[in-house]
Amino acid sequence: MIDLRNKKRIVIKLGTSTLAHKTGKLNIRRMTNLTRVLADLQNAGHEMILVSSGAVGLGVGKLNLKERPKDTPTKQAAAAVGQCELMHIYDEMFSRYSITVAQILLTKTIISTPDRVNNVRNAIDSLTAMGVIPIVNENDTVAIDELELEIGENDSLSAVVASIAGAEALIILSDIDGLYSEDPHQNEDAEIISVVEKIDEHIEKIAGGAGSKLGSGGMATKINAAKIATAAGVDMIIMNGRNPEDLYKLFDGEEIGTYFPAVK
């Protein structure tokens, strides 16, 4: 299993399922525990970088919309309002531990332009050197490809960020314990695959890639993120985010979730 104790720069991807209840409202207890654990890991000498979902969902709540909007302009409006709310929450929660946060919003154009990629990398380097935790999201207000993210989605975005930042590890916090040998919703005997040395057709199929009815989103996007991260020399772990304290176990070398070692 991966040993994170000596890895300095680490990207953590937080999905909406980790940040919010099924009602769409913020999971305050989990967020409180999560920011405390991440602050402690930062204090231990790690450079933490967050890639956070949740802007559109928080915007929906802030605007008192009855449901998540289906048209792009309203989604953009919800994202614009929700991003302010999201950063306010992070700023307030991390400030309890004397940690400053910063917002970085990316678009596909930015990460496709070498000069701009260097600017992003330099900004991350400067922020982490000052002990600041960068919080990254796609700029949903101007990324208008159906607002399903021009980059792809936040799993892939987190892998791109890890690559740009020169991170040593990427941890994706999900609502599932890891990659299973089969769909655990259909087969209760399905087992977690603890290590994936190579992403082949079999791995993609059980994750919901081509040839599977599990088709889009979910684990399939995480496997795509693993391809991006490991090819860039970044180790990646998928684990359940319901108990933030489990991050301590992971950093102590316990076997948790599914580990994708970087391509050597």
QUIRA-V936167 format. One record per run of one state. SS is the DSSP state (hx for helix, st for strand, lp for the rest). FROM is the first residue (numbers start at 1). TO is the last residue. If there is no record, write none. Layout:
# QUIRA-V936167
ss->SS from->FROM to->TO
ss->SS from->FROM to->TO
This chain:
# QUIRA-V936167
ss->lp from->1 to->8
ss->st from->9 to->14
ss->lp from->15 to->15
ss->hx from->16 to->19
ss->st from->20 to->20
ss->lp from->21 to->25
ss->st from->26 to->26
ss->lp from->27 to->27
ss->hx from->28 to->43
ss->lp from->44 to->46
ss->st from->47 to->52
ss->lp from->53 to->54
ss->hx from->55 to->62
ss->lp from->63 to->71
ss->hx from->72 to->95
ss->lp from->96 to->100
ss->st from->101 to->106
ss->lp from->107 to->107
ss->hx from->108 to->111
ss->lp from->112 to->113
ss->hx from->114 to->129
ss->lp from->130 to->132
ss->st from->133 to->138
ss->lp from->139 to->153
ss->hx from->154 to->165
ss->lp from->166 to->168
ss->st from->169 to->174
ss->lp from->175 to->179
ss->st from->180 to->180
ss->lp from->181 to->191
ss->st from->192 to->192
ss->lp from->193 to->194
ss->st from->195 to->195
ss->lp from->196 to->200
ss->hx from->201 to->206
ss->lp from->207 to->218
ss->hx from->219 to->231
ss->lp from->232 to->234
ss->st from->235 to->240
ss->lp from->241 to->245
ss->hx from->246 to->251
ss->lp from->252 to->257
ss->st from->258 to->260
ss->lp from->261 to->264
